[in-house]
Amino acid sequence: MAFTSSFPVNLPISNLPTFLYTTYTGPCFTKDVTGRVWEGATVTNVALQLAFHMGFQQVILIGVDHNFTSKGEATKTVVSDGDDPNHFMPNYFGKGVRWQLPDLDTSEIGYILAREAYRKAGCEVLDATVGGKLTIFPKVDYASLF
């Protein structure tokens, strides 16, 4: 069986797809995402590491409720039985979708590491989530951003 690629052989590496190598091994905040990136129990922690790597001096979080209706053991796999009350859309996880319950404690460890890494670099992470329960980052009024 021959393998063919849709990418031209002479395509510069900067134009090739990039893969993020994530890990559950941590905790750590990775400033250089060309290596392994700790997931920190939430995609938000991954995004904060990516933003740092890209040189953002200020990051403003919007929509990080840090609060879930579904309760139970952290990271336990459950099956959605209908509308999803935990995300911004009721069909985020449709009926029958398997997903893991949040691990808010571990995500807070990641947030604290991010906050400190940004501070040490003279940068900041702010939280503009309306009604969110996250207390790790300084709050900023959402309406004041526009």
TIVO-2410 file (N, C-alpha, C; in nm, 3 decimals):
# residues 146
REC num residu      c1      c2      c3 atome chaine
REC   1      M   0.084  -0.117   0.000     N      A
REC   1      M   0.000   0.000   0.000    CA      A
REC   1      M   0.089   0.124   0.000     C      A
REC   2      A   0.065   0.214  -0.088     N      A
REC   2      A   0.142   0.337  -0.098    CA      A
REC   2      A   0.073   0.448  -0.020     C      A
REC   3      F   0.152   0.535   0.042     N      A
REC   3      F   0.098   0.650   0.114    CA      A
REC   3      F   0.119   0.773   0.029     C      A
REC   4      T   0.014   0.849   0.011     N      A
REC   4      T   0.026   0.975  -0.061    CA      A
REC   4      T  -0.019   1.087   0.030     C      A
REC   5      S   0.040   1.202   0.010     N      A
REC   5      S   0.008   1.318   0.091    CA      A
REC   5      S  -0.049   1.427   0.003     C      A
REC   6      S  -0.142   1.503   0.058     N      A
REC   6      S  -0.196   1.615  -0.016    CA      A
REC   6      S  -0.107   1.738  -0.003     C      A
REC   7      F   0.002   1.728   0.074     N      A
REC   7      F   0.093   1.840   0.093    CA      A
REC   7      F   0.211   1.827  -0.003     C      A
REC   8      P   0.241   1.933  -0.077     N      A
REC   8      P   0.358   1.929  -0.166    CA      A
REC   8      P   0.485   1.907  -0.086     C      A
REC   9      V   0.577   1.830  -0.141     N      A
REC   9      V   0.701   1.797  -0.073    CA      A
REC   9      V   0.782   1.921  -0.040     C      A
REC  10      N   0.778   2.022  -0.123     N      A
REC  10      N   0.859   2.141  -0.101    CA      A
REC  10      N   0.787   2.250  -0.020     C      A
REC  11      L   0.676   2.216   0.043     N      A
REC  11      L   0.601   2.313   0.122    CA      A
REC  11      L   0.681   2.350   0.246     C      A
REC  12      P   0.700   2.478   0.275     N      A
REC  12      P   0.775   2.517   0.396    CA      A
REC  12      P   0.708   2.460   0.521     C      A
REC  13      I   0.790   2.423   0.618     N      A
REC  13      I   0.737   2.361   0.739    CA      A
REC  13      I   0.637   2.452   0.811     C      A
REC  14      S   0.653   2.585   0.798     N      A
REC  14      S   0.560   2.677   0.865    CA      A
REC  14      S   0.419   2.667   0.810     C      A
REC  15      N   0.402   2.605   0.693     N      A
REC  15      N   0.270   2.591   0.634    CA      A
REC  15      N   0.210   2.452   0.656     C      A
REC  16      L   0.282   2.365   0.722     N      A
REC  16      L   0.232   2.231   0.748    CA      A
REC  16      L   0.142   2.232   0.872     C      A
REC  17      P   0.055   2.134   0.885     N      A
REC  17      P  -0.029   2.128   1.006    CA      A
REC  17      P   0.059   2.116   1.130     C      A
REC  18      T   0.013   2.176   1.237     N      A
REC  18      T   0.086   2.171   1.364    CA      A
REC  18      T   0.003   2.092   1.464     C      A
REC  19      F   0.070   2.007   1.539     N      A
REC  19      F   0.003   1.926   1.638    CA      A
REC  19      F   0.050   1.967   1.776     C      A
REC  20      L  -0.042   1.973   1.868     N      A
REC  20      L  -0.012   2.009   2.006    CA      A
REC  20      L   0.002   1.879   2.086     C      A
REC  21      Y   0.113   1.863   2.152     N      A
REC  21      Y   0.142   1.743   2.230    CA      A
REC  21      Y   0.103   1.770   2.374     C      A
REC  22      T  -0.014   1.724   2.414     N      A
REC  22      T  -0.062   1.749   2.550    CA      A
REC  22      T  -0.034   1.629   2.639     C      A
REC  23      T  -0.036   1.655   2.767     N      A
REC  23      T  -0.009   1.551   2.865    CA      A
REC  23      T  -0.095   1.572   2.988     C      A
REC  24      Y  -0.121   1.465   3.059     N      A
REC  24      Y  -0.188   1.474   3.188    CA      A
REC  24      Y  -0.086   1.484   3.300     C      A
REC  25      T   0.043   1.468   3.266     N      A
REC  25      T   0.150   1.472   3.364    CA      A
REC  25      T   0.179   1.617   3.401     C      A
REC  26      G   0.169   1.648   3.525     N      A
REC  26      G   0.189   1.785   3.569    CA      A
REC  26      G   0.193   1.788   3.719     C      A
REC  27      P   0.166   1.898   3.779     N      A
REC  27      P   0.126   2.023   3.715    CA      A
REC  27      P   0.247   2.105   3.668     C      A
REC  28      C   0.228   2.175   3.560     N      A
REC  28      C   0.329   2.267   3.510    CA      A
REC  28      C   0.265   2.365   3.412     C      A
REC  29      F   0.326   2.481   3.400     N      A
REC  29      F   0.283   2.579   3.300    CA      A
REC  29      F   0.394   2.584   3.198     C      A
REC  30      T   0.363   2.551   3.073     N      A
REC  30      T   0.461   2.545   2.967    CA      A
REC  30      T   0.463   2.676   2.890     C      A
REC  31      K   0.580   2.741   2.889     N      A
REC  31      K   0.595   2.867   2.817    CA      A
REC  31      K   0.631   2.844   2.671     C      A
REC  32      D   0.689   2.728   2.641     N      A
REC  32      D   0.728   2.692   2.505    CA      A
REC  32      D   0.647   2.570   2.465     C      A
REC  33      V   0.544   2.590   2.387     N      A
REC  33      V   0.451   2.481   2.354    CA      A
REC  33      V   0.501   2.390   2.242     C      A
REC  34      T   0.627   2.405   2.203     N      A
REC  34      T   0.680   2.311   2.105    CA      A
REC  34      T   0.711   2.177   2.170     C      A
REC  35      G   0.708   2.174   2.302     N      A
REC  35      G   0.722   2.049   2.376    CA      A
REC  35      G   0.586   2.006   2.428     C      A
REC  36      R   0.585   1.938   2.539     N      A
REC  36      R   0.460   1.891   2.598    CA      A
REC  36      R   0.388   2.004   2.671     C      A
REC  37      V   0.256   2.001   2.666     N      A
REC  37      V   0.171   2.101   2.730    CA      A
REC  37      V   0.078   2.029   2.827     C      A
REC  38      W   0.084   2.069   2.955     N      A
REC  38      W  -0.005   2.008   3.055    CA      A
REC  38      W  -0.146   2.059   3.033     C      A
REC  39      E  -0.241   1.967   3.031     N      A
REC  39      E  -0.381   2.004   3.003    CA      A
REC  39      E  -0.447   2.077   3.119     C      A
REC  40      G  -0.406   2.051   3.239     N      A
REC  40      G  -0.461   2.122   3.353    CA      A
REC  40      G  -0.611   2.109   3.369     C      A
REC  41      A  -0.667   1.998   3.324     N      A
REC  41      A  -0.808   1.962   3.341    CA      A
REC  41      A  -0.906   2.050   3.265     C      A
REC  42      T  -0.856   2.140   3.180     N      A
REC  42      T  -0.948   2.223   3.102    CA      A
REC  42      T  -0.876   2.281   2.981     C      A
REC  43      V  -0.948   2.295   2.874     N      A
REC  43      V  -0.892   2.354   2.753    CA      A
REC  43      V  -0.849   2.499   2.777     C      A
REC  44      T  -0.907   2.564   2.876     N      A
REC  44      T  -0.869   2.702   2.907    CA      A
REC  44      T  -0.724   2.710   2.951     C      A
REC  45      N  -0.678   2.611   3.028     N      A
REC  45      N  -0.537   2.610   3.067    CA      A
REC  45      N  -0.446   2.590   2.947     C      A
REC  46      V  -0.486   2.508   2.853     N      A
REC  46      V  -0.408   2.490   2.731    CA      A
REC  46      V  -0.403   2.622   2.653     C      A
REC  47      A  -0.518   2.689   2.642     N      A
REC  47      A  -0.525   2.816   2.570    CA      A
REC  47      A  -0.437   2.922   2.635     C      A
REC  48      L  -0.430   2.925   2.767     N      A
REC  48      L  -0.345   3.022   2.836    CA      A
REC  48      L  -0.197   2.997   2.805     C      A
REC  49      Q  -0.157   2.871   2.795     N      A
REC  49      Q  -0.020   2.839   2.760    CA      A
REC  49      Q   0.011   2.876   2.615     C      A
REC  50      L  -0.084   2.852   2.527     N      A
REC  50      L  -0.066   2.891   2.387    CA      A
REC  50      L  -0.054   3.043   2.373     C      A
REC  51      A  -0.139   3.116   2.443     N      A
REC  51      A  -0.135   3.262   2.437    CA      A
REC  51      A  -0.002   3.315   2.489     C      A
REC  52      F   0.048   3.255   2.597     N      A
REC  52      F   0.177   3.297   2.651    CA      A
REC  52      F   0.287   3.272   2.549     C      A
REC  53      H   0.287   3.154   2.491     N      A
REC  53      H   0.387   3.118   2.390    CA      A
REC  53      H   0.384   3.215   2.272     C      A
REC  54      M   0.264   3.260   2.235     N      A
REC  54      M   0.251   3.352   2.121    CA      A
REC  54      M   0.284   3.496   2.158     C      A
REC  55      G   0.309   3.523   2.286     N      A
REC  55      G   0.354   3.655   2.326    CA      A
REC  55      G   0.246   3.753   2.369     C      A
REC  56      F   0.125   3.704   2.396     N      A
REC  56      F   0.021   3.795   2.443    CA      A
REC  56      F   0.059   3.851   2.579     C      A
REC  57      Q   0.046   3.982   2.594     N      A
REC  57      Q   0.079   4.046   2.720    CA      A
REC  57      Q  -0.042   4.057   2.812     C      A
REC  58      Q  -0.161   4.053   2.753     N      A
REC  58      Q  -0.284   4.056   2.832    CA      A
REC  58      Q  -0.381   3.957   2.770     C      A
REC  59      V  -0.439   3.875   2.856     N      A
REC  59      V  -0.541   3.779   2.814    CA      A
REC  59      V  -0.665   3.807   2.897     C      A
REC  60      I  -0.779   3.815   2.831     N      A
REC  60      I  -0.905   3.838   2.902    CA      A
REC  60      I  -0.994   3.717   2.880     C      A
REC  61      L  -1.029   3.651   2.988     N      A
REC  61      L  -1.117   3.534   2.983    CA      A
REC  61      L  -1.262   3.579   2.980     C      A
REC  62      I  -1.339   3.519   2.893     N      A
REC  62      I  -1.483   3.546   2.884    CA      A
REC  62      I  -1.554   3.412   2.878     C      A
REC  63      G  -1.650   3.392   2.963     N      A
REC  63      G  -1.730   3.270   2.959    CA      A
REC  63      G  -1.672   3.153   3.037     C      A
REC  64      V  -1.585   3.181   3.132     N      A
REC  64      V  -1.530   3.074   3.217    CA      A
REC  64      V  -1.615   3.069   3.344     C      A
REC  65      D  -1.726   2.998   3.335     N      A
REC  65      D  -1.819   2.992   3.448    CA      A
REC  65      D  -1.757   2.928   3.571     C      A
REC  66      H  -1.674   2.826   3.551     N      A
REC  66      H  -1.610   2.753   3.660    CA      A
REC  66      H  -1.715   2.701   3.758     C      A
REC  67      N  -1.824   2.655   3.700     N      A
REC  67      N  -1.938   2.607   3.779    CA      A
REC  67      N  -2.016   2.510   3.692     C      A
REC  68      F  -2.043   2.393   3.744     N      A
REC  68      F  -2.114   2.291   3.667    CA      A
REC  68      F  -2.234   2.241   3.745     C      A
REC  69      T  -2.344   2.223   3.674     N      A
REC  69      T  -2.464   2.166   3.734    CA      A
REC  69      T  -2.443   2.019   3.764     C      A
REC  70      S  -2.380   1.948   3.671     N      A
REC  70      S  -2.353   1.805   3.689    CA      A
REC  70      S  -2.248   1.788   3.798     C      A
REC  71      K  -2.279   1.705   3.894     N      A
REC  71      K  -2.190   1.682   4.007    CA      A
REC  71      K  -2.148   1.536   4.010     C      A
REC  72      G  -2.034   1.512   4.073     N      A
REC  72      G  -1.985   1.376   4.088    CA      A
REC  72      G  -1.834   1.376   4.097     C      A
REC  73      E  -1.777   1.258   4.095     N      A
REC  73      E  -1.632   1.240   4.105    CA      A
REC  73      E  -1.561   1.304   3.986     C      A
REC  74      A  -1.460   1.383   4.014     N      A
REC  74      A  -1.384   1.450   3.908    CA      A
REC  74      A  -1.332   1.349   3.807     C      A
REC  75      T  -1.345   1.382   3.682     N      A
REC  75      T  -1.301   1.306   3.564    CA      A
REC  75      T  -1.378   1.176   3.540     C      A
REC  76      K  -1.481   1.152   3.618     N      A
REC  76      K  -1.563   1.033   3.595    CA      A
REC  76      K  -1.635   1.047   3.461     C      A
REC  77      T  -1.632   0.942   3.382     N      A
REC  77      T  -1.701   0.944   3.254    CA      A
REC  77      T  -1.850   0.920   3.276     C      A
REC  78      V  -1.931   1.009   3.220     N      A
REC  78      V  -2.076   0.999   3.229    CA      A
REC  78      V  -2.133   1.008   3.088     C      A
REC  79      V  -2.261   0.975   3.076     N      A
REC  79      V  -2.329   0.981   2.946    CA      A
REC  79      V  -2.439   1.086   2.954     C      A
REC  80      S  -2.437   1.178   2.860     N      A
REC  80      S  -2.538   1.284   2.856    CA      A
REC  80      S  -2.675   1.221   2.830     C      A
REC  81      D  -2.775   1.265   2.908     N      A
REC  81      D  -2.910   1.209   2.891    CA      A
REC  81      D  -3.007   1.308   2.827     C      A
REC  82      G  -2.953   1.420   2.777     N      A
REC  82      G  -3.041   1.518   2.713    CA      A
REC  82      G  -2.969   1.651   2.701     C      A
REC  83      D  -3.044   1.760   2.717     N      A
REC  83      D  -2.984   1.894   2.708    CA      A
REC  83      D  -2.870   1.909   2.808     C      A
REC  84      D  -2.768   1.983   2.767     N      A
REC  84      D  -2.648   2.004   2.847    CA      A
REC  84      D  -2.661   2.136   2.924     C      A
REC  85      P  -2.679   2.132   3.056     N      A
REC  85      P  -2.692   2.256   3.134    CA      A
REC  85      P  -2.557   2.317   3.171     C      A
REC  86      N  -2.447   2.252   3.133     N      A
REC  86      N  -2.314   2.293   3.177    CA      A
REC  86      N  -2.237   2.378   3.076     C      A
REC  87      H  -2.288   2.391   2.956     N      A
REC  87      H  -2.215   2.463   2.852    CA      A
REC  87      H  -2.303   2.570   2.789     C      A
REC  88      F  -2.244   2.648   2.702     N      A
REC  88      F  -2.313   2.764   2.645    CA      A
REC  88      F  -2.426   2.728   2.550     C      A
REC  89      M  -2.432   2.604   2.507     N      A
REC  89      M  -2.540   2.559   2.419    CA      A
REC  89      M  -2.598   2.430   2.476     C      A
REC  90      P  -2.730   2.417   2.478     N      A
REC  90      P  -2.790   2.296   2.535    CA      A
REC  90      P  -2.755   2.169   2.457     C      A
REC  91      N  -2.715   2.182   2.332     N      A
REC  91      N  -2.678   2.063   2.256    CA      A
REC  91      N  -2.526   2.046   2.244     C      A
REC  92      Y  -2.450   2.111   2.332     N      A
REC  92      Y  -2.304   2.100   2.331    CA      A
REC  92      Y  -2.264   1.953   2.337     C      A
REC  93      F  -2.317   1.881   2.434     N      A
REC  93      F  -2.307   1.736   2.439    CA      A
REC  93      F  -2.448   1.683   2.416     C      A
REC  94      G  -2.471   1.625   2.303     N      A
REC  94      G  -2.604   1.570   2.274    CA      A
REC  94      G  -2.632   1.444   2.353     C      A
REC  95      K  -2.754   1.401   2.351     N      A
REC  95      K  -2.795   1.281   2.424    CA      A
REC  95      K  -2.710   1.163   2.379     C      A
REC  96      G  -2.660   1.089   2.478     N      A
REC  96      G  -2.580   0.971   2.451    CA      A
REC  96      G  -2.430   0.996   2.439     C      A
REC  97      V  -2.387   1.122   2.447     N      A
REC  97      V  -2.245   1.154   2.435    CA      A
REC  97      V  -2.175   1.127   2.569     C      A
REC  98      R  -2.061   1.058   2.561     N      A
REC  98      R  -1.981   1.032   2.680    CA      A
REC  98      R  -1.887   1.150   2.702     C      A
REC  99      W  -1.880   1.198   2.828     N      A
REC  99      W  -1.789   1.306   2.862    CA      A
REC  99      W  -1.745   1.290   3.006     C      A
REC 100      Q  -1.641   1.363   3.044     N      A
REC 100      Q  -1.589   1.352   3.179    CA      A
REC 100      Q  -1.635   1.470   3.265     C      A
REC 101      L  -1.673   1.438   3.387     N      A
REC 101      L  -1.710   1.543   3.482    CA      A
REC 101      L  -1.587   1.631   3.508     C      A
REC 102      P  -1.608   1.759   3.534     N      A
REC 102      P  -1.494   1.850   3.550    CA      A
REC 102      P  -1.414   1.821   3.676     C      A
REC 103      D  -1.288   1.862   3.669     N      A
REC 103      D  -1.198   1.856   3.784    CA      A
REC 103      D  -1.159   2.000   3.816     C      A
REC 104      L  -1.246   2.069   3.888     N      A
REC 104      L  -1.225   2.211   3.916    CA      A
REC 104      L  -1.102   2.237   4.001     C      A
REC 105      D  -1.069   2.145   4.092     N      A
REC 105      D  -0.950   2.164   4.176    CA      A
REC 105      D  -0.823   2.163   4.092     C      A
REC 106      T  -0.812   2.068   4.001     N      A
REC 106      T  -0.694   2.062   3.916    CA      A
REC 106      T  -0.689   2.180   3.820     C      A
REC 107      S  -0.804   2.221   3.768     N      A
REC 107      S  -0.803   2.336   3.679    CA      A
REC 107      S  -0.758   2.462   3.754     C      A
REC 108      E  -0.792   2.474   3.882     N      A
REC 108      E  -0.747   2.588   3.961    CA      A
REC 108      E  -0.597   2.587   3.982     C      A
REC 109      I  -0.539   2.470   3.996     N      A
REC 109      I  -0.393   2.460   4.006    CA      A
REC 109      I  -0.330   2.515   3.878     C      A
REC 110      G  -0.385   2.477   3.764     N      A
REC 110      G  -0.336   2.528   3.637    CA      A
REC 110      G  -0.354   2.678   3.624     C      A
REC 111      Y  -0.467   2.729   3.670     N      A
REC 111      Y  -0.492   2.873   3.664    CA      A
REC 111      Y  -0.393   2.950   3.751     C      A
REC 112      I  -0.363   2.898   3.868     N      A
REC 112      I  -0.267   2.964   3.956    CA      A
REC 112      I  -0.129   2.966   3.892     C      A
REC 113      L  -0.089   2.855   3.832     N      A
REC 113      L   0.040   2.850   3.762    CA      A
REC 113      L   0.044   2.950   3.647     C      A
REC 114      A  -0.067   2.961   3.575     N      A
REC 114      A  -0.075   3.057   3.464    CA      A
REC 114      A  -0.065   3.200   3.517     C      A
REC 115      R  -0.141   3.229   3.621     N      A
REC 115      R  -0.139   3.364   3.679    CA      A
REC 115      R   0.003   3.404   3.718     C      A
REC 116      E   0.075   3.313   3.783     N      A
REC 116      E   0.209   3.343   3.828    CA      A
REC 116      E   0.307   3.356   3.712     C      A
REC 117      A   0.295   3.273   3.610     N      A
REC 117      A   0.383   3.282   3.493    CA      A
REC 117      A   0.362   3.415   3.421     C      A
REC 118      Y   0.237   3.455   3.404     N      A
REC 118      Y   0.208   3.582   3.340    CA      A
REC 118      Y   0.262   3.699   3.423     C      A
REC 119      R   0.241   3.694   3.554     N      A
REC 119      R   0.290   3.802   3.642    CA      A
REC 119      R   0.442   3.816   3.634     C      A
REC 120      K   0.511   3.702   3.640     N      A
REC 120      K   0.658   3.706   3.635    CA      A
REC 120      K   0.707   3.763   3.503     C      A
REC 121      A   0.630   3.749   3.398     N      A
REC 121      A   0.669   3.802   3.267    CA      A
REC 121      A   0.620   3.945   3.247     C      A
REC 122      G   0.558   4.004   3.349     N      A
REC 122      G   0.505   4.140   3.338    CA      A
REC 122      G   0.377   4.146   3.257     C      A
REC 123      C   0.306   4.036   3.251     N      A
REC 123      C   0.181   4.027   3.173    CA      A
REC 123      C   0.066   3.996   3.269     C      A
REC 124      E  -0.055   3.986   3.216     N      A
REC 124      E  -0.168   3.959   3.304    CA      A
REC 124      E  -0.279   3.880   3.236     C      A
REC 125      V  -0.352   3.809   3.320     N      A
REC 125      V  -0.475   3.741   3.280    CA      A
REC 125      V  -0.587   3.804   3.361     C      A
REC 126      L  -0.691   3.847   3.294     N      A
REC 126      L  -0.808   3.906   3.359    CA      A
REC 126      L  -0.930   3.820   3.329     C      A
REC 127      D  -1.029   3.826   3.415     N      A
REC 127      D  -1.151   3.748   3.398    CA      A
REC 127      D  -1.270   3.842   3.383     C      A
REC 128      A  -1.331   3.842   3.265     N      A
REC 128      A  -1.448   3.927   3.238    CA      A
REC 128      A  -1.576   3.845   3.230     C      A
REC 129      T  -1.573   3.724   3.282     N      A
REC 129      T  -1.691   3.640   3.280    CA      A
REC 129      T  -1.800   3.700   3.368     C      A
REC 130      V  -1.919   3.712   3.314     N      A
REC 130      V  -2.033   3.764   3.390    CA      A
REC 130      V  -2.087   3.650   3.476     C      A
REC 131      G  -2.084   3.669   3.607     N      A
REC 131      G  -2.140   3.570   3.699    CA      A
REC 131      G  -2.055   3.447   3.719     C      A
REC 132      G  -1.933   3.443   3.670     N      A
REC 132      G  -1.848   3.327   3.686    CA      A
REC 132      G  -1.802   3.307   3.829     C      A
REC 133      K  -1.766   3.185   3.863     N      A
REC 133      K  -1.724   3.149   3.999    CA      A
REC 133      K  -1.572   3.143   4.015     C      A
REC 134      L  -1.496   3.167   3.909     N      A
REC 134      L  -1.351   3.162   3.917    CA      A
REC 134      L  -1.298   3.282   3.995     C      A
REC 135      T  -1.210   3.257   4.091     N      A
REC 135      T  -1.157   3.365   4.175    CA      A
REC 135      T  -1.005   3.380   4.162     C      A
REC 136      I  -0.943   3.310   4.072     N      A
REC 136      I  -0.796   3.310   4.060    CA      A
REC 136      I  -0.743   3.437   3.996     C      A
REC 137      F  -0.814   3.491   3.898     N      A
REC 137      F  -0.767   3.607   3.823    CA      A
REC 137      F  -0.846   3.732   3.863     C      A
REC 138      P  -0.782   3.849   3.850     N      A
REC 138      P  -0.855   3.972   3.877    CA      A
REC 138      P  -0.976   3.986   3.781     C      A
REC 139      K  -1.084   4.036   3.836     N      A
REC 139      K  -1.206   4.055   3.757    CA      A
REC 139      K  -1.201   4.189   3.684     C      A
REC 140      V  -1.264   4.192   3.568     N      A
REC 140      V  -1.281   4.315   3.493    CA      A
REC 140      V  -1.425   4.314   3.441     C      A
REC 141      D  -1.486   4.429   3.439     N      A
REC 141      D  -1.625   4.440   3.395    CA      A
REC 141      D  -1.635   4.415   3.245     C      A
REC 142      Y  -1.713   4.317   3.207     N      A
REC 142      Y  -1.730   4.279   3.067    CA      A
REC 142      Y  -1.770   4.398   2.982     C      A
REC 143      A  -1.867   4.476   3.027     N      A
REC 143      A  -1.919   4.590   2.950    CA      A
REC 143      A  -1.812   4.697   2.927     C      A
REC 144      S  -1.714   4.704   3.016     N      A
REC 144      S  -1.609   4.806   3.003    CA      A
REC 144      S  -1.512   4.776   2.889     C      A
REC 145      L  -1.520   4.657   2.835     N      A
REC 145      L  -1.427   4.617   2.729    CA      A
REC 145      L  -1.465   4.672   2.593     C      A
REC 146      F  -1.589   4.722   2.582     N      A
REC 146      F  -1.637   4.765   2.450    CA      A
REC 146      F  -1.671   4.912   2.447     C      A
***
